[in-house]
């Protein structure tokens, strides 16, 4: 039995909102050690940036993230600061 190779993954351009938001969450890996948590947070923040999601504090509280060395409020403040630098 043989398997097919996995499909190619297309990367977002460096100036897209998606790439900027996911890069922001990846930069928080010292506080969010679980990769899946960072991916879920990135998706939720992307939805917020496009007008369909909750603000960062609500997202952080509801996402059930495994946080290390930081509180939910402090993380939300870091995310707010990072989102202000994202160009739409």
C-alpha angles and dihedrals in degrees: 000000000000132000131216120244116259116266118264116263118228113216122221117248115261093246097052122108090236094057093045094050094046090047089053092054092045089055088059094061092116087065096033107045096172112085093207090055090054091049093050091046091049091053092048091049091048089054089050091051091052092049099255104094143062126272117270097261092054091044093051092048094048099040095074092225123181101239124193122197098347138077125236092251094051091048091050089052091052090049092049090052091049094048091054089062094054114103116218 
